[in-house]
Amino acid sequence: MNIGIKDVLFKIRWFFIPYLLVLCACFTIKFLYTRPEIYFWINGHYSAFGDFIMPYLTDLGNGWSTVLITLVILLFSYRKALLMGTTYALVSGIIVQAVKFIFDAPRPTLYFKDQLSRIHLVQGVEMLKLHSFPSGHTATAFASTVVITYWCKNKGWGVPLLIVAMLVAYSRMYMSEHFFEDVTGGSVIGVICTVLWIAWFDNLKFMQSPKWNRGLLKLTWGVKL
């Protein structure tokens, strides 16, 4: 069965349509407000709970989290584990890193180095200085949630998965690791590249082989995902 881009978008419609609305809102915000205005508004809205929870939320976009998810999926389906793993390698390992080095943009604490007294920093978080655009954590979060939505039988899961990805994006701004433009760009890269990758990679002949739908648990106990 051949899967085209339209088929992928239809399968993730409960993720993609709300995402387009959010993206339009992001472009509107960027049109109306400057980078400093957006940054300091977000940075000025902090709390003890936010300082506690944001490092955990941001870890959901960490590469190690994706690797762990891939290993768990491997127990149930080689095909799905390979799709998740290759998506992460392509989007975050190659494309995002290439764009980061092309733009070589400063991160907030370097960009606002003369205004550090105004900035709220989360204690214990290592502040990076360079390669701000785009946000790798955000790209990873959006790419992973697109893949998971694509698999889900209940496509309604696309909405809460989008919310999770957005929380990862917000955590990157809250902790002053990225700007609004960085997470917006990261989300676009994550979504577009993942849709294109699924439409091509999941059509490869070997991916359609029944043996690739098996997992490590199925070999032992007959469990499948």
C-alpha positions in Angstrom: 0.0 0.0 0.0 1.5 3.3 -1.1 1.2 6.2 1.3 1.4 9.7 -0.1 1.8 13.1 1.7 -1.9 13.6 1.6 -2.4 10.3 3.3 0.0 11.2 6.0 -1.6 14.5 6.6 -5.1 12.9 6.7 -3.9 10.4 9.3 -2.4 13.2 11.5 -5.3 15.7 10.8 -6.2 16.0 14.5 -2.6 17.2 15.1 -2.0 19.1 11.9 -5.1 21.3 11.6 -4.8 22.6 15.2 -1.1 23.0 14.6 -1.7 25.2 11.5 -4.0 27.4 13.7 -1.3 27.7 16.4 1.3 28.5 13.7 -0.9 31.3 12.3 -1.2 32.7 15.8 2.6 32.6 16.2 3.1 34.5 13.0 0.6 37.1 14.1 2.4 37.5 17.4 5.7 37.9 15.6 4.2 40.5 13.3 2.8 42.5 16.1 5.7 42.4 18.7 9.4 42.6 18.6 11.8 39.9 19.8 12.7 41.7 23.1 9.0 42.3 23.8 8.1 38.7 23.4 11.1 37.4 25.2 10.8 39.6 28.3 7.0 39.0 28.5 7.6 35.3 28.7 10.6 35.6 31.0 8.6 37.9 33.3 5.9 35.3 33.9 7.6 32.8 36.2 6.8 31.0 39.4 8.3 28.5 41.8 6.2 25.7 40.2 7.3 26.8 36.7 10.9 26.7 37.8 10.4 23.2 39.1 8.4 21.6 36.2 9.9 23.2 33.1 13.2 21.2 33.3 11.2 18.0 33.3 9.0 19.2 30.4 12.0 20.2 28.3 13.5 16.7 28.8 10.6 15.3 26.8 12.3 16.9 23.7 15.7 15.5 24.7 17.3 13.1 22.3 17.7 10.5 25.1 14.0 10.5 25.6 13.4 9.7 22.0 16.0 7.0 22.1 14.2 5.5 25.2 10.9 5.6 23.4 12.4 3.9 20.3 13.8 1.1 22.5 10.4 0.5 24.1 8.7 0.5 20.7 11.3 -2.0 19.5 9.8 -4.5 21.9 6.5 -4.4 19.9 7.4 -3.4 16.3 10.6 -3.2 14.4 8.9 -1.0 11.7 7.7 1.6 14.1 10.9 1.7 16.1 12.9 2.2 12.8 10.5 4.9 11.7 10.9 6.8 15.0 14.7 6.3 15.2 15.3 7.4 11.6 13.0 10.4 12.0 15.0 11.6 15.0 18.3 11.0 13.3 17.2 12.9 10.2 15.3 15.8 11.8 17.3 16.5 14.9 20.6 14.8 14.1 21.1 16.2 10.6 18.7 18.9 9.5 18.4 20.9 12.7 22.1 20.7 13.4 22.9 21.9 9.9 20.6 24.9 10.2 22.0 25.7 13.6 25.5 26.0 12.2 24.3 28.0 9.2 22.6 30.6 11.3 25.0 30.4 14.3 22.6 32.6 16.2 23.2 33.7 19.8 21.0 32.4 22.6 19.1 34.8 24.9 21.7 35.2 27.6 24.3 36.1 25.0 21.9 38.3 23.0 20.9 40.2 26.1 24.3 40.0 27.8 24.0 43.7 28.8 20.6 43.1 30.4 21.2 40.0 32.5 20.0 41.7 35.6 16.5 41.8 34.0 16.4 38.1 33.2 15.0 35.4 35.4 17.0 32.2 35.2 16.0 28.8 36.5 18.5 27.6 39.1 20.5 24.6 38.1 19.9 25.0 34.3 23.1 25.3 32.2 22.8 28.3 30.0 24.0 27.7 26.5 25.3 30.6 24.4 25.3 29.7 20.7 23.3 27.9 18.0 20.0 29.2 19.1 18.0 28.8 15.8 16.2 26.5 15.5 15.3 24.8 18.8 16.4 21.1 18.6 14.2 20.1 21.6 11.2 21.6 19.9 11.9 20.0 16.6 12.4 16.6 18.3 9.1 17.0 20.3 7.1 17.9 17.2 8.7 15.2 15.0 8.1 12.5 17.7 4.5 13.5 18.3 3.8 13.5 14.5 5.1 10.0 14.2 3.1 8.8 17.3 -0.1 10.5 15.9 0.5 8.8 12.6 0.5 5.4 14.4 -2.4 5.9 16.7 -5.7 4.2 15.9 -7.5 6.9 17.8 -6.4 10.0 15.8 -8.0 12.2 18.5 -4.7 11.7 20.4 -3.2 14.2 18.0 -4.6 17.1 20.1 -3.1 16.2 23.5 0.2 15.2 21.7 0.2 18.7 20.1 -0.2 20.2 23.6 2.7 18.2 24.9 4.9 19.4 22.0 3.9 23.0 22.7 4.7 22.6 26.3 8.2 21.4 25.4 8.5 24.5 23.1 7.4 26.8 25.9 9.8 25.3 28.4 12.7 26.2 26.1 11.6 29.9 26.1 10.8 29.8 29.8 14.3 28.6 30.7 15.9 31.3 28.4 17.5 28.7 26.2 15.6 29.9 23.0 13.7 32.7 21.5 10.1 32.6 20.2 11.4 32.4 16.6 13.6 29.4 17.5 10.8 27.2 18.8 8.5 28.3 16.0 11.1 27.4 13.4 11.9 24.2 15.2 8.3 23.1 15.1 8.0 23.8 11.4 11.1 21.8 10.6 9.9 19.0 12.9 6.4 18.8 11.3 7.3 19.3 7.6 10.4 17.1 7.5 8.6 14.3 9.5 5.6 14.3 7.1 7.9 14.1 4.1 10.0 11.4 5.7 7.1 9.2 6.6 5.6 9.5 3.1 8.9 8.3 1.6 10.4 6.0 4.2 7.2 4.1 5.2 6.7 3.3 1.5 10.0 1.4 1.1 9.4 -2.2 0.2 11.1 -3.8 3.2 9.0 -1.6 5.5 5.9 -3.3 4.2 7.2 -6.8 4.9 5.2 -8.7 7.6 8.3 -9.6 9.5 9.0 -5.9 10.2 5.7 -5.6 12.1 7.1 -8.0 14.7 8.9 -6.9 17.8 11.1 -8.5 20.4 8.2 -9.4 22.6 6.2 -10.9 19.8 9.1 -13.3 19.2 8.9 -14.5 22.8 5.3 -14.1 23.9 3.3 -13.2 20.8 2.7 -9.6 22.1 2.1 -7.0 19.4 1.5 -3.2 19.3 
